Amino acid sequence: MFTIILLLFLLIKLEASNEGGFTYNGFLSAKLSLDGIAGITPNGLLELTNITQQRKGHAFPSMPLQFKDPTNGTVYSFSTTFVFAIFAPYPDFCHGMAFVITPERELPGALPAIYIGLFNSSNNGNSTNHVLALELDTVQNLEFEDVDDNHVGIDINSLNSTNSAPAAYYSKENGGIKNLSLLSGEPMQVWVEYNGRHKKLDVTIAPVKKPKPNRPLLSSRVNLSSVLLENMYVGFSSATGVVITSNYVLGWSFRMNGNAQDLDLSRLPKLPRRGPKRKSKMLVVGLPTILLGFIFVILTSVLLFVRRKIRFAEILEDWEREYGPQRFSYKDLFIATKGFRYTELVGIGGFGRVYKGVLPSSKVEVAVKRVSHESRQGMREFIAEIISIGRLRHRNLVWLIGYCRCKGELLLVYDFMPNGSLDKLLFDQPISVLTWNQRFRIIKGVASGLYYLHDEWEQIVIHRDIKASNVLLDDEFNGRLGDFGLSRLYDHGTDPQTTHVVGTLGYMAPELSRTGKATTSTDVYSFGAFILEVACGRRPIYPRASAEEVVLVDWVSECWRRGTILETSDPNLGSGYVVGEMELMLKLGLLCSHPVLAYRPCMRQVMQFLDGDVPLPELSASSFSVTFPRLGHNEGVDDFIVSNPSSLDKSGGYSSSIGESILFGGR
């Protein structure tokens, strides 16, 4: 008798642990543990989120379920089905929800918004989470490698889904796949089934009025033995961001080691009404007259508004008539950048943010710079960039395609550079390192563009902010100089006027602090610092370096004096560079960034050095010679000629042999 009682007790325990399950056709009588903003509505809906911003909501049964066989650690089979709906008054950035299996109901440290109340930035991806989730996500987050902004994903300890697909279902009627919109507000049913024997997890979704499809949307081979613990909680998680979203669960069924019981769809609670109430017949009868009058007023107002917009849109300032390239409408640029969505952001500069866009009419990819409202010079920088580069056309300059001005919005439209800025490929831990051939070609390209600005265009353009972050790379990794917000123009044969000292520390010529006058020579100094930056893989100012290496120009010059200049080359290149070309670049960088203005070459001479038409002067640990032709009274320092000492007597010019103390500013 005792043996029989013991067997019955064990069977009852096994039934309670292995065959656990429940069915909720509505949640009025459900014993759930709720936290955050989750709650039960008066008619029995499980409301995970409401109109509160930046909050999370969780709902779990009060007791855990046994998911693993304690004798061998294998995970039991389980299945669940639930009906959900997501209401989103404003579709952008409305976050979805997740079905979750977790060892703790509280999900400690979980954040709202993009983390859907599951994880945070520090524990996302940790194997110690022991969390299995099915996300119904309505935001595409590139950080989590989401496939789109309307997808279903299987998450294991991370929001980076192991398997995901756009929301859809396989129709039994025609055998094809049909898309679903998670933000439609319509109820949908989900089936999650795990076969513990075959280690297979299937996920199926369909509209609530459709039968369960024969083919799942997601099917993954996954061993959950290391993911799930013996006792786990099952439930739902959701969260809101800055945009409000209401996420509902209408019914839910769960079972261990068996098929979850079918929900009684007729007993499920009704969702809140969307849209206005139906009007009575009496109002419908009297409505036509009122409606006609209302339509007349609206049409009249719209016509007056459009007429006023067109009239004012045709008014252009003088500088726009003379210099302005194509003027875009704000609407076209808003559509092109998907409403300046964060996911389209490709860069942030001193004057504003840059977004990737696709023009709706031509489908051309562009970059749209939104000039910052916080910029104190805003409009002046905006006009300067249009005037300075609106008519510039060179293969190594970023082309300005057009612009837009609308109610204080200042927008510039450029060619899109798919490989981004040079500094990101040099310093932001890129997947692949730029080769020496690519770097050499980029330097020559920027030099060619700068030579065009200084000598070949109808006016002299002083860029004033040459650096790696302002050099963009096209699809073939050709360097293009951009960001002309600080540029200044003046006519050939005239002197630039004294102006405010602007630029970036480490690239600014020393004479700027004394004279405040930006010239072509100050651009050459910046270009020299840029050459060293690319060749050495180091920023011009590196505070974390040793004392002698903080300033890049000083460090390279010191290594030159010691005869170890090649040691300054980028260690990421290893030995993968041409020694002669590397020496040329390092020495040319020192020559261009010489502290004495008169000793710097002009860009015409730089191009001759790079093309091999004129050799660089021999640099040694003691000295090198700089030979000047006899200049007229009005000739500038940009006409000086650098030559070898052997040409001193033949040139008939003035020769000055300078040692290290002069060459390197007394260091």
Secondary structure by P-SEA (a helix, b strand, c coil): caaaaaaaaaaaaaaaccccccccccccccccccccccccccccccccccccccbbbbbbccbbbbcccccccccccccccccbbbbbccccccccccccccccccccccccccccccccccccccccccbbbbbbccccccccccccccbbbbbcccccccccccbbbbbccccbbbbbbccccbbbbbbbbbccccbbbbbbbcccccccccccccccccccccccccccccccccccccbbbbbbbcbbbbbcccccccccccccccccccccccccaaaaaacaaaaaaaaaaaaaaaaaaaaaaaaaaacccccccccccbbbbaaaaaaaaccccccccccccccbbbbbbbcccccbbbbbbcccccccaaaaaaaaaaaaccccccccccccccccccccbbbbbccccccccccccccccccccccaaaaaaaaaaaaaaaaaacccccbbbbccccccccbbbcccbbbbbcccccbbbbcccccccccccccccccccccccccccccaaaaaaaaaaaaaaaaacccccccccccccccaaaaaaaaaaaccccccccccccccccaaaaaaaaaaaaaaacccccccccaaaaaaaaacccccccccccbbbbbbcccccccccccbbbbccccccccccbbbbbccccccccc
